[in-house]
Amino acid sequence: MIATLCGVKNEIVSWKFYPLEKFLTSDEKLEIIEWVMTNITNQVGIDINLAIRHDWLLAPLQFVSCDDPIFVDTVGNILDRTRIHPESYYLAEELARVVHESILENPDANVNQENAEGQHYIKMELLHPFEDPRRPYNEPSQDEEYYMITGEIGNVLVEGRRVQASFRHVQRQQAFCMLDSGMTGVLCKEDFADDAENIFLTDKLREGDVLTCKIMLIDKSRCRVNLTCKASEMKNDDNQSFHEMDPYYCQESVTLPNQVEMVHKKELENKHFMPRMVCHPHFQNLTAHQAKEFLADKDVGEYIFHPISRGPCYLTLSLKIFGGLYVHKDIVEGGKNHDMKSLLGLGKTLKIGEEIFEGIDKVIGDYVNPLLVNLKAMINFRKFKKGSKAEVDDELLKLEKGEYPKRISYGFGISHEHPGTFILSYIRSTNPLHEFIGMHPKGFKFRKQIFENLEQLVTYFQNHINDAPLKFRESTFGGKNRRTFHLIYLFDLAF
């Protein structure tokens, strides 16, 4: 299986073998993998006749040494019937001349340290011709199968731990949900509330709801967990797992609830996700934090696709929109089978909002590139102002209003509080007013309308400056209710 992934696209590089391999470059990792594959292939050998009958067995043939045309010697050599390399025949003959009974009885006897490794392999080949050096295959245990399928390592997911559950299917007596790691969870009616006799889950839950639950039982045979969200169980921390503590921590497990919550949140942020076998120049197996670090020194408009901890059916598009500001857009994958190879691969369809694309290249061509065109058009616009909203109000608009009192001063800026949106700031009389502008592949979303370019938006704004409903405006001295309306409006602007 590993040899089949060492093809032209080098999918094997996307596999995670060891936590510290992130310090290696892709070329260094590939070189080590090829070196190991060459060694083990030449130690084990390949049954050519069997490989001819089964094409999937031909993959290791690329790692066989000296696979160029070989001319048969008419005299022949007895060592031709072994796996000893022809360049080491002289060493095998020398070793055979000096061998005696004591060495045959004790294969681990000391030999000349010069080329000791080669002498060891020659000795073992002479003693045990064509012996397979690999360990015998053993059926994986239930715990090993559970870790291989779910990707949960060690004590990341244990009974008593609080988790975020996103519900996918709700029935009257039980509800099925998905954890951040991609595992399936089950919440029964009797575990929903302390008094759940006269309620049905269909009346309390909807598909897409997210609840904080506690793990009651881990069913490793089915790779799913049983959950509870009863108030009595959520308040009880007796079964809360403290495996994250240092092994030398000797004090009793007395931790304040807020400290437990902080540790839990930090663990969720740093949670290991399952690496994906996706081969694309704009995809990397990175977390959201690592994606920010990767884009930190890149130009505005650079982007990258990477997996998230929600499960193997989701990707994220991380886009750098300004200095230190990033936008993360979730992508839902569709058309996947339930086998592990399909889950780790890329879905047949990629859904962003209500739009469906066929592959990453289609997302880049029809979604990302138009988005970047609009982003750069905004940044290069004549009325675009750099800085925070307060800096734009104080230093630019008010100064311009002082010079031209009868003119309505306006300008565009970046929303640092809500990355992915722009701010239209303007002063009619005294106080600055603000309205948000959404970034969209088809243009700019303003007052629930999409404008193809900024000139159209500015013309509409100048002709309808008095038509904006109250909820679209935000004054510097506005009250709490006005700001609440404003935040609700932000959901319509998400690109």
N, C-alpha and C positions, 0 to 999 in steps of 0.2 A: 504493500500500500504506500509506504513512504517513497519508494522508488518511482511510483507513478506520478507523484507530486513534484519530482525533480525534472520536469520537462522544460520546454522553451520559456514558459511564463514564470517558472520558479515559484509555484504556489507554496512550496515547502517553507519559504521564508516567513510566511504569515503565521506559521505554527509557533506556539509558545512552549518551550521546553524547560526553561529555567528563569527564575525571576530576574537575574542579573544580566540576561542577554540583551536588555535594552541599551546597554553600554556598547554594544557591537553595531557596526554598520551592516547593512544588508549584504554587501559584498563579503565582509569578514565572516558573517554567519553562514553564507552560502558556501564559502571555501571550506569551513570546518565540516559542514554537513557532507559535502562531496568527499572530503578526506575520510570521514568515518564510513560512508557508504562504500567507498572503494575498498577499504580494509575488510569490512565484514563480507562484502560480496566475494572477494578473492579467498577469504577464509572458508566460506560455506560452499561456494561454487554454484553453478547453474546447470540444470538438466536441460540441455538443448533440445532433445527430442520431445520432452514434455512441454517446453516453451513453444515449440512450433505448433503443437496441437492447441495450446491455450495462449492467445495473444496477450492476456494480462500478465503472463509470467515473463514477457520479454523486457519489461521495464528495467530490471537490474542489469541487463546486458550492457548498458552504457558504462557501467562501472568496472567491467572486466578488463584487466590489464592485458596488453599485447593482443588486442583483438584484430590486428592487421593480418593479411594473408600470411600463412606459415607454410614453408616448404618442408615436406617430410624427408628426414634423413634416411637413406637406404640402410645404413648400419643400425641406427636406432640407439636409444639409451634407456636403460631400465628405469631411470628417474622420470622418463617421459610419461610413465603411468601414475605419477604422483602429482600433487599440487605444488611441488617445489618449483620456484621460478628458475628458468634456464640460467640466469646469471648467477644463481647460487648453487649450481651443480658442483662446482669445485669445493665449496664449503661443505656440502653434504658428503662428498667422497672423503674429504679429510676427516670429517667427524666420524664416518663409518670406519675408517682405518684405525682410529685411536679408541673406538668404543670398546668396552669390555663388560663383563657380567655385572660388575658393581653398578655401572651406570644404567644398564638395562633394568636392574632391580630397583634402582632409585632414580627415577627420571628427573628429580629435582636437584641432582648433584650439581655442584658448581662447574661451570664451563668457563672458557676464556671470555673475559668481559668485553673484548673487542667483538662487536657484532653479536652480542649476547642474545638480543631479541631474535635475530635471524636463526641463530643456532637452536634456540628454544623451539621455534616453530618447525624447523627441520627435524629435530629430535622427536617431537610429538607426531609429525607426519609419518616418520619411519616406524614409530611404535604403534600408532593408531591411524592407519591410512584412511583418508576421506572421512574422518570423524567430524561430526557437526559440533563446532565449539559453543553453539548457543545453548542456553539453559532450556530444559524441557518446558513445554507450554503447560501452564496451570490455569484452570478456570478462575477468572477473577471472582473475588468474594462479593457479597452484596454491597458492602461499603465501597469497594473499589468501583463497581458498576455505577453506584449512585454518584460518586465523585466524577467519574468520566462523563456521565450523561448531563449532570447539572452544572459541573464546573465549580461547585462549592467545595472549598478546600478547608480542612481543619474545622475550627469552631465558628466559621462565619455564619452558619445557619444552625441554631441549636434550639431545643425546646425551652420555652420561657422568654425568647427574644421577641421584641416588638418589631413589626414589619409594616410596610405600606402595601396595602392590597388594592388592586384596581379590578373591579368586578366586570366580568365578561358575559356571564349568563346567570340569570336570576330565576329561580323556581320558588314555589310556595314554601317548601320545606328545607331547601338548601340553595346555596349560591356558590358559583364557581368564579374564582378570581385568579389574577396573575400577579406574582410578586415582582419586585424590581429585578431579581435575578433571572426571571423567566420561568420559574417553577409555578406549578398549578397549586392553588389552595382551595379548600372547601370550608365553607362556613354554614353550619347547620342552624336550624331555627332555635333550638334550645341553647345554643351558644351565642346567640345574637344579643340577648338581654336577660337580666335576672328574672323578669316576669314576662315570659314569651309564650304563655299558653294560648292567648287569644289574638295573636298577631300572625301575619303571613309576611314572608320576606319580600314578596312582590309589592306589598304596600309600603315597605320601608326603604327598599333599595331599587336603584335603576342601573342599567348597564352604563359603565363609564364612571360610576361613583368610586371614590378613593377613601378608604378607612384605615385607621391605625388599629391593627389587631395584634394578638399575641399568639405565638405558636404553641399549640397544645401537644401535638404529636406529629412526628415525621415518619411517613410511610415510605420507606426506602424502596420497597418492592414495586410500588406504583409511581415513585418519584413525585410525590405530592405531600402537602402538609395540611393538617386539620387546624383551624383557627378559631379563636374566640375573641369577642369584643365586649363581653359582659363587664359592667362597671366594677363589680366585685373582683374579677380576675385582673382587670387593668390596674386597679389600685394595689393589688397584692404583688409585692416585689420579692416574695420569698423564693420564687422559682426563677427570678431573673438571672440570666447567665452572667458570670463575672470572669469568663475565660480570657477576656482581653487584659486582665491584670498581669503584672509582672510575676513570674514564678517565685520570686523571692519576697513578694509582698506578704507579710506575716500578720498584719493587723486584721481584725475581724472585718467581714464584708459589710461594713456600715458606710454606705455612700448616700449622699443627699440626692433626692430625686432629680434636681436640676443638673447635678454632675453626671448622673446616669444618662440623662437625655443628651447632654453635650457630647459624651463619649459615643452615644448611639448615632448622633448626627454626623460626627466626624468619621465614624466607621462607614456610614452610608456614602459620604462624599468620596472616601478613598477606596470604596469597594471595588474589588477586582471584577472585571467583566469578562465574558467569554470572547476570546479573539475570533474574528471572522475570517473566512477563507475567501476574500474578495480581492481580485487582482485588477487594480486600476491606479493610474498615476496620481489621482487626486484622492485616494483612499489610504488611510493608515489606521492601525489598531492603537488608538489613543483615547484617553479619557477626556472629558470636557476641559479639565484643568490643563492637561498636557497639550490639548489642541490650542488653548490660549497661549501657552508658552511657545508652541511651534510658530504661531502667527505673530508673536510679539514683535519680532524684528523684520516682519514682512511689510510690503507696501499695502496701502489701503485698497481693498478690493480682492485681496488674496483670500482663498477659502480652502476648506478641506472637509471631506466626508469621513466620519468615524463612527464606531458602534457606541451604544449606550447601555446602561445596566438594566433597562426596562425589559430586555429580552432579545432573542435572536431575530425577531421580526421588525426591528426598529433600527434606523440609522439617524444620524444627526448631521446637518450641514452647518458648519461653523464658518462665519464670514466676518472679516475685519472691516468695519464700516468707518472707523476713524481712529485716531491715536488712542489706544487703550480701551476702545469700545468694540465689543464683539456681539454678534447675534447668533443664537443657536436655534435652528429650525428642525423640528422633528419630521422624519420621513417614515411612513408606514409601508412595509414590504408586503406584497401579496403574491399569490400563486405558488406557495411553498408546500412541499410534502412534509410528512411528519418524520422522515428519516433524518439522521444527524447530518449527513452530507448536504441535504437540501436546506436544513435549518442554518448551517454555518455559511452556506453560499449566499449569493445575492438573489433576491426575489425577482420573479418575472415582471412584476409591476412595482412602481414606486409612487406613493401617493403623498402629495403635499397639499394640505387643506382639502379642497374638492377636485384638484387637478391630478390626473394619473399620467405617469410617464413610463416608458419602456426602457429602463436602463439608466445608468448614471450619465452617459453621454447625452441622452435626451434631456435629462434634468439640467445639465450644464447649458445645452444649446437653447432650450425653450424657457428656462426659468432663471438660471444664475446669470447668464450673459446679459439678457435684457435688464435684470435687476442692477447689474454693475454699471450699465450704460446710464440708467437713471440716477444711480448713486453719484457717479462722477459728474453728471450734468448738474446736480444740486450743488456739489462742492465747488464747481467751477463757475457757478452762476454769479452774476455781478452783485446781487444783493445778499450773498451768503456771508454770514459773520461767524468768525471763529470765537471760541470761548463758551463759558457757561451762560445760562439764561440771564442771570443777574448781571454778568459782565456786558452782555449785549444790550440789556436795558439801560444800564448806567452810563457806560462809556461811549456807546455808539448812537442808540436811538435818541436818548435825551439830549445828547450833544447836537445831533442833527436837527432835532425839534427846536432847540434854542436858536439855531441859525435860520431856520425856515419855519416860523411859528404857524403859518397858515397851511403848511403842507402836512399830509398824513405820512409820517415816517414809518417805514416797515423794513423788515429784513428776515432772512431765513437762518436757522441755526440747527445744531444737533441737539437732540434731547439726551442728556447724560443720565437722567433718571429712568428713561424708558428707551433703551437702545433699540434701534430699528425704526424709530420715528423721527421726524423733523419738527421744528417749531417755527410757526409764522408769528413773529412778534411785531406789534404795531402800536403807535400812540396816536389817538385821535385828538385828545385834549391835554390831559395831564398824566394819567396812569397808564402804564403799559398793559396791553392785552395780548393774550397768547392763544393760538389755535394750533392743533396738531395736524401734521400731514403724514400719511402713511406711505411707505415705499412699496411699490407693486411692480411686477414685471411689465404690466401693460401701461404703467405711467405713475401718476401721483394721486393718492386718494385724499380728497379734501371735501369736507361736508357731505360725505356719503356719495361723492361723485369721483370718477377717475378721469384725470386729464392726461393727455398724451405727452405734453411737455410743460415746462414751467411758464412759458409765455402765455399759454392758454389759461393756466391757473392764476397768474397775476392779473390778466385781463378780467377774469371772472371775479376775482377778489375786489378789484377796484370798482367794478360795476355793481357788486352786491355786498359791499362792506357792511351795510346796515341790516342785511337779511339773515345774519348768523343767529340761530337760536341761542338762548342763554347757556345751555349745557355745552355748547361748542367753545365757549369763551372761558378764559381763566384770567382773572385780574390779579395783579401782584398783591392787592389788598382784599382779595375775594375771601368769602367765608368757607366754612367746612363743607356745606352742602354743595356749593358750586364745584369744589374740588372733587367731591364724590361723583357728581355727574360726569366730570371730566375723565376720571379713571375708568368709569363704565364705557365711555366712548372709545377708550384705547383698544378695547377688544375688537372693535370694527376695523381698526387700522393695521392690525398685525398682518405683515406681508406673507 
